[in-house]
Amino acid sequence: MTAKSFFNLEKNQITIIKGIAIIMIVLHNFLHWSSPFIRENELDYDFSRLKKLGEVIFSEPAYILSGLFSYFGHFGVQLFIFVSAYGLTKKYLKSGENINYIDFIRFRFLKIYSLVFVGLSVMFCYDVVYKNGSLLLFLKNGLDVLLMTKNFSYDQIFAYVGPWWFFSLILQLYLVFPFLYKFIRNKQEKGFYILLAISYLLIYMFLPLAEKFRVPIFGNFLGHLPEFSLGIILALSQKIKFNKTILLTALFVFALSNLSVYTFPLSFLSVTILLLTMIYPVFRLSERNIFVKILCFTGKASMFVFIINGPLRYLTLKYAENQSPLTVYGIAVIHLAIAVGVSYVISLIYDKTVLRVIQRIM
């Protein structure tokens, strides 16, 4: 088996990763609610969720795809965390410039909040205009979203449909990126391993306290420093490659992380390594390949798919109620296609208006 290097990922390859990530997330969100109720170990761990998946697979084989996407699909988030760190690292490595912290944070804040406002506009159209809901309630929910504090409570993190918790998470990671980048760049592989050890030490130290106060560590930056750091080191170093030993170790660790609450924190880094390895063969396909074209098209619109997937699901899920598994899968694919198509149009408008304003401000 040839060791796989991710040092020289091209722009279209990163877009492919985004495309696969958002497809995983959209199908996870849709099938999660339209098939036998299977929860995922995303923010916390419960063995009964894995047990439920096993029961569905063996007793209701027609729901295997639903079960797998419901339980594993949320790991698409790890791919977005990885490419965020990888892309930022390549940007500053290529330019050779030192990171001006104020400018760096200002641009990311403007961009994240501009995406949030687009998302809230979509929610306004659905909640207030389409459903004739309460404007006051929408404003209250909107304020909670803008404060970026929903990640600090299990009770609030998913309280208002949408990707708000992810935007808050990625904003936190942006705040620490310049420091992580500088540390790993100076110390290279040694710095990555030191940071990895510190990250897991902090996670295991603070996890019991966080659970006591119902703060989801894995909804915040600390829980995802390992895969974020992986994105930085793979963009910086040609020496780290995924060989057979690393892959078998990642597979063993990921399997173990699904069996015990004590190894659960290791699931996110191990699955990132496994997913990247599974995606690698796609990079070898021609850019003219229809599958590659679909993934690139989807990847380009991925952030906006993130935004509209929630409210759009309210409109499409009802057609999947009490339907056969095959019909549900068909509706899920239609839902995905609509989300990508609408998002692509929104992305074009956003790039020609909002993004240009942000660039002028900077």
Rosetta blueprint (number, residue, H / E / L):
1 M L
2 T L
3 A L
4 K E
5 S E
6 F L
7 F L
8 N L
9 L L
10 E L
11 K H
12 N H
13 Q H
14 I H
15 T H
16 I H
17 I H
18 K H
19 G H
20 I H
21 A H
22 I H
23 I H
24 M H
25 I H
26 V H
27 L H
28 H H
29 N H
30 F H
31 L H
32 H H
33 W H
34 S L
35 S L
36 P L
37 F L
38 I L
39 R L
40 E L
41 N L
42 E L
43 L L
44 D L
45 Y L
46 D L
47 F H
48 S H
49 R H
50 L H
51 K H
52 K H
53 L H
54 G H
55 E H
56 V H
57 I H
58 F H
59 S H
60 E L
61 P H
62 A H
63 Y H
64 I H
65 L H
66 S H
67 G H
68 L H
69 F H
70 S H
71 Y H
72 F H
73 G H
74 H H
75 F H
76 G H
77 V H
78 Q H
79 L H
80 F H
81 I H
82 F H
83 V H
84 S H
85 A H
86 Y H
87 G H
88 L H
89 T H
90 K H
91 K H
92 Y H
93 L H
94 K H
95 S H
96 G L
97 E L
98 N L
99 I L
100 N L
101 Y H
102 I H
103 D H
104 F H
105 I H
106 R H
107 F H
108 R H
109 F H
110 L H
111 K H
112 I H
113 Y H
114 S H
115 L H
116 V H
117 F H
118 V H
119 G H
120 L H
121 S H
122 V H
123 M H
124 F H
125 C H
126 Y H
127 D H
128 V H
129 V H
130 Y H
131 K L
132 N L
133 G L
134 S L
135 L H
136 L H
137 L H
138 F H
139 L H
140 K H
141 N H
142 G H
143 L H
144 D H
145 V H
146 L H
147 L L
148 M L
149 T L
150 K H
151 N H
152 F H
153 S L
154 Y L
155 D L
156 Q L
157 I L
158 F L
159 A L
160 Y L
161 V L
162 G L
163 P L
164 W H
165 W H
166 F H
167 F H
168 S H
169 L H
170 I H
171 L H
172 Q H
173 L H
174 Y H
175 L H
176 V H
177 F H
178 P H
179 F H
180 L H
181 Y H
182 K H
183 F H
184 I H
185 R H
186 N H
187 K H
188 Q H
189 E H
190 K H
191 G H
192 F H
193 Y H
194 I H
195 L H
196 L H
197 A H
198 I H
199 S H
200 Y H
201 L H
202 L H
203 I H
204 Y H
205 M H
206 F H
207 L H
208 P H
209 L H
210 A H
211 E H
212 K H
213 F L
214 R L
215 V L
216 P L
217 I H
218 F H
219 G H
220 N L
221 F H
222 L H
223 G H
224 H H
225 L H
226 P H
227 E H
228 F H
229 S H
230 L H
231 G H
232 I H
233 I H
234 L H
235 A H
236 L H
237 S L
238 Q L
239 K L
240 I L
241 K E
242 F E
243 N L
244 K H
245 T H
246 I H
247 L H
248 L H
249 T H
250 A H
251 L H
252 F H
253 V H
254 F H
255 A H
256 L H
257 S H
258 N L
259 L L
260 S L
261 V L
262 Y L
263 T L
264 F H
265 P H
266 L H
267 S H
268 F H
269 L H
270 S H
271 V H
272 T H
273 I H
274 L H
275 L H
276 L H
277 T H
278 M H
279 I H
280 Y H
281 P H
282 V H
283 F H
284 R L
285 L L
286 S L
287 E L
288 R L
289 N L
290 I H
291 F H
292 V H
293 K H
294 I H
295 L H
296 C H
297 F H
298 T H
299 G H
300 K H
301 A L
302 S H
303 M H
304 F H
305 V H
306 F H
307 I H
308 I H
309 N H
310 G H
311 P H
312 L H
313 R H
314 Y H
315 L H
316 T H
317 L H
318 K H
319 Y H
320 A H
321 E L
322 N L
323 Q L
324 S L
325 P H
326 L H
327 T H
328 V H
329 Y H
330 G H
331 I H
332 A H
333 V H
334 I H
335 H H
336 L H
337 A H
338 I H
339 A H
340 V H
341 G H
342 V H
343 S H
344 Y H
345 V H
346 I H
347 S H
348 L H
349 I H
350 Y H
351 D H
352 K H
353 T L
354 V H
355 L H
356 R H
357 V H
358 I H
359 Q H
360 R H
361 I H
362 M L
